């Protein structure tokens, strides 16, 4: 019997139980779904999300794994001292959803469709946009999720360059790292996509100085983390034309306050943190893999570096 504690959004409990239980049974694992008031020493696995009922994960002495139900783990790590292994959520629905969002808005910026949305009667400029092979897309953050998006863009025909803390290699994506690599990606990108985690090192990675290195008229898409952008710096760059447009899905404060300048700015599209989300059914396929590995004494998948914060 494997004891599992669901500590995610209560509204999704029944769906997770419905999908995960038979998957585990097929692996020869019998799940015992514990109540929140069960003895903490009995818990083997915790399914966790910050919008769930548990605020302190430090007092579960026998937990083998905290399986995050979100791709990001910064809220978990920022508020607690965690020594138990933590796995971030990597699943096909979340990954495909992010790729759909990134591709859709890259194409929107590439084709300049906003100009047609706001066109006045009689506007008739027959100048076509560049083809995809003439538009460079940069990705800051080419981990598993970012690299998937980068490869999709490259397969579509965009020259795609990426940056990460550690050097990566890929046959479709030009990969960079380090301070010089960051400057290269910033300076070469016509469209810049932000998919970095929220850490002290990435806070305000888009600021006055980084914007100054970017191409005139470049655009920014941020489905990653709100703190990646210095809002005042971006607003100033939008106003002076250095940045032509921004699509923003994440913010320092969410929901975005109704009086925030982004709402009324003509060059900003605000989306309400919908770039991607964990899909219950497909995420259970990831969860069962990790439970099976834990029961077999094998290494877990998608473990978080607790020191690095991602």
C-alpha positions in Angstrom: 0.0 0.0 0.0 1.4 3.4 -1.0 0.1 6.4 0.9 -0.4 9.5 -1.1 -1.5 13.0 0.0 -3.1 15.3 -2.4 -2.2 18.9 -1.6 -3.2 20.7 -4.8 -6.3 22.7 -5.8 -9.2 21.0 -3.9 -11.4 21.4 -6.9 -9.1 19.1 -8.9 -8.8 16.3 -6.3 -11.5 14.0 -7.8 -10.0 14.3 -11.3 -6.5 13.4 -10.1 -7.8 10.5 -8.1 -9.8 9.2 -11.0 -6.9 9.3 -13.5 -4.0 8.4 -11.2 -5.5 5.4 -9.3 -5.9 3.1 -12.3 -2.6 4.1 -13.8 -0.9 3.0 -10.5 -2.9 -0.2 -10.3 -1.7 -1.1 -13.8 1.9 -0.7 -12.5 1.1 -3.0 -9.5 0.8 -0.1 -7.1 -2.1 0.2 -4.8 -2.7 3.8 -3.8 -4.1 4.8 -0.4 -5.4 8.4 -0.6 -4.9 10.0 2.8 -7.0 12.7 4.3 -5.4 16.0 5.3 -5.6 15.0 9.0 -3.8 11.7 8.5 -0.6 11.2 10.6 2.2 13.0 8.7 4.5 10.1 9.3 2.3 7.9 7.1 2.7 10.0 4.0 4.9 8.5 1.2 4.2 11.0 -1.6 2.8 14.5 -1.7 1.1 16.0 -4.8 1.6 19.7 -4.2 0.6 23.0 -5.6 0.8 26.4 -3.9 -3.0 26.9 -4.2 -3.5 23.8 -2.1 -4.2 23.5 1.6 -0.6 22.8 2.8 1.7 25.7 3.7 4.4 23.8 5.5 6.0 20.8 3.9 8.9 20.4 6.4 7.2 18.1 8.8 6.6 14.9 6.8 9.4 12.7 8.0 9.0 9.7 5.6 8.0 11.4 2.4 9.9 10.0 -0.6 9.0 12.7 -3.0 7.1 16.0 -3.2 5.7 16.0 -6.7 4.9 19.5 -7.9 1.8 19.9 -10.0 3.2 23.1 -11.5 6.1 23.5 -13.8 7.5 26.3 -11.5 8.6 25.6 -8.0 9.8 29.0 -6.9 6.8 29.6 -4.6 7.3 26.3 -2.9 11.0 26.9 -2.4 10.7 30.6 -1.4 8.5 30.0 1.6 9.8 26.8 3.1 12.8 24.9 4.1 12.6 21.7 2.0 15.1 18.9 2.1 12.8 16.2 0.6 13.3 15.6 -3.1 11.1 17.8 -5.2 10.1 17.0 -8.8 8.8 19.7 -11.1 5.9 18.9 -13.4 6.9 18.0 -16.9 4.0 16.7 -19.0 2.8 16.7 -22.6 -0.2 18.9 -22.1 1.6 21.6 -20.3 4.5 21.5 -22.8 2.3 21.5 -25.9 0.1 24.3 -24.4 3.2 26.5 -23.9 4.5 25.8 -27.4 1.0 26.7 -28.8 1.1 30.0 -26.9 4.6 30.9 -27.9 4.2 29.9 -31.6 0.9 31.8 -31.8 2.2 35.1 -30.4 5.6 34.8 -32.3 3.5 34.6 -35.5 1.3 37.5 -34.3 4.4 39.7 -33.8 6.0 38.4 -37.0 3.0 39.1 -39.2 2.1 42.3 -37.5 -1.5 41.4 -37.2 -2.2 43.9 -34.5 -1.8 46.7 -37.0 -4.7 45.2 -39.0 -6.8 44.8 -35.9 -6.6 48.5 -35.3 -6.7 49.6 -39.0 -9.0 52.4 -40.0 -11.2 52.3 -43.1 -9.0 53.1 -46.1 -5.7 51.9 -44.6 -4.1 49.9 -47.3 -0.4 49.2 -47.1 0.5 46.3 -49.4 4.0 45.8 -47.9 4.2 42.2 -46.9 6.0 41.0 -43.7 9.4 39.3 -43.9 9.3 35.5 -44.3 10.1 33.5 -41.2 13.6 32.7 -42.3 14.4 36.5 -42.1 13.2 36.9 -38.5 15.3 35.7 -35.6 13.6 34.5 -32.5 15.5 34.4 -29.2 14.6 32.2 -26.2 15.9 33.1 -22.8 15.6 29.8 -20.9 16.1 26.7 -22.9 15.4 24.0 -20.3 13.1 21.2 -21.3 10.1 23.5 -21.8 12.0 26.3 -23.5 13.9 23.9 -25.8 10.7 22.3 -26.9 9.3 25.7 -27.9 12.6 26.7 -29.5 12.7 23.6 -31.7 9.1 24.1 -32.8 10.0 27.6 -33.9 13.1 26.4 -35.7 11.1 23.6 -37.5 8.7 26.3 -38.6 11.5 28.2 -40.3 12.6 30.9 -37.8 16.3 31.2 -37.1 16.2 30.4 -33.4 18.8 31.2 -30.8 18.6 30.3 -27.1 20.3 31.2 -23.8 20.6 29.3 -20.6 22.8 29.3 -17.5 24.6 26.1 -18.5 25.6 25.5 -22.1 23.2 23.3 -24.1 23.6 21.8 -27.6 20.9 21.2 -30.2 20.9 20.4 -33.9 18.2 23.0 -34.6 18.7 25.7 -32.0 21.8 27.9 -31.7 22.6 27.7 -28.0 24.5 30.2 -25.9 25.3 30.7 -22.2 27.2 33.1 -19.9 27.3 36.9 -20.0 28.6 37.1 -23.6 26.0 34.6 -24.8 23.2 36.6 -23.2 24.3 39.8 -24.9 24.5 37.9 -28.2 20.9 36.6 -27.9 19.6 40.0 -26.8 21.3 41.8 -29.7 20.3 39.4 -32.4 16.7 38.7 -31.6 13.8 40.3 -33.5 11.4 38.6 -31.2 12.5 37.7 -27.7 10.6 35.0 -25.6 11.2 34.7 -21.9 11.0 31.2 -20.4 13.4 31.5 -17.5 12.7 30.4 -13.9 12.2 33.0 -11.2 15.5 33.1 -9.2 17.6 35.9 -7.7 19.8 35.7 -10.8 17.0 36.2 -13.3 15.1 38.9 -11.5 14.8 41.9 -13.9 17.0 40.2 -16.5 15.1 42.6 -18.8 16.0 46.0 -17.5 17.4 49.3 -18.9 20.8 47.8 -19.6 19.6 44.6 -21.4 17.0 46.5 -23.4 19.7 48.9 -24.6 21.5 45.9 -26.2 18.4 44.8 -28.1 17.5 45.5 -31.7 15.6 48.7 -32.4 11.9 47.7 -32.7 12.3 44.2 -31.2 9.3 42.7 -29.5 9.0 40.8 -26.2 6.8 37.8 -25.2 6.8 36.8 -21.6 5.0 33.6 -20.7 7.7 32.7 -18.1 7.7 34.7 -14.8 6.6 38.2 -14.0 9.8 39.2 -12.1 11.9 38.7 -15.2 10.9 42.2 -16.4 11.6 45.6 -14.9 8.2 47.0 -15.7 9.3 50.7 -15.6 12.2 49.9 -18.0 9.9 48.1 -20.4 7.2 50.8 -20.4 9.8 53.4 -21.1 11.2 51.4 -24.0 7.7 50.9 -25.4 7.1 54.6 -25.2 10.3 55.6 -27.0 10.0 52.9 -29.7 13.1 50.8 -28.7 10.6 47.9 -28.1 7.9 47.8 -30.6 5.4 45.6 -28.7 5.1 43.2 -25.8 2.8 40.3 -25.0 2.8 39.6 -21.3 1.1 36.6 -19.6 2.8 36.8 -16.1 3.3 39.7 -13.7 4.8 40.6 -10.3 1.3 40.9 -8.9 -1.5 38.7 -10.2 -4.2 39.3 -11.1 -2.7 42.4 -12.7 -4.1 45.4 -10.9 -6.8 47.2 -12.8 -4.8 50.5 -12.7 -1.6 49.1 -14.0 -0.2 50.9 -17.1 0.0 47.7 -19.1 -3.8 47.5 -19.5 -4.1 50.8 -21.4 -0.8 50.7 -23.3 -1.4 50.5 -27.0 1.7 48.3 -27.6 1.0 45.7 -24.9 -1.3 42.7 -25.0 -2.1 41.3 -21.5 -3.1 37.7 -21.2 -4.3 36.4 -17.8 -1.6 33.8 -17.0 -3.1 31.3 -19.5 0.0 30.5 -21.6 -0.1 26.9 -20.3 -1.3 24.9 -17.4 -1.0 21.3 -16.1 -3.5 19.0 -17.7 -4.8 16.5 -15.1 -4.9 13.4 -17.3 -1.6 13.8 -19.0 0.2 14.9 -15.8 -0.9 11.7 -14.1 1.2 9.8 -16.6 4.3 11.7 -15.2 3.2 11.2 -11.6 2.8 7.5 -12.0 6.3 7.2 -13.5 7.8 8.8 -10.4 5.8 6.8 -7.9 6.8 3.6 -9.7 10.4 4.7 -9.6 10.2 5.6 -6.0 8.7 2.2 -5.1 11.4 0.4 -7.1 14.2 2.5 -5.6 15.1 4.1 -8.9 16.1 7.8 -9.4 13.1 10.2 -9.8 12.5 12.1 -13.0 12.6 15.9 -13.3 14.2 16.6 -9.9 14.7 20.2 -8.8 18.1 21.4 -7.8 17.2 22.7 -4.4 20.2 25.0 -4.3 19.7 26.5 -7.7 16.0 26.8 -7.2 14.8 25.1 -10.4 
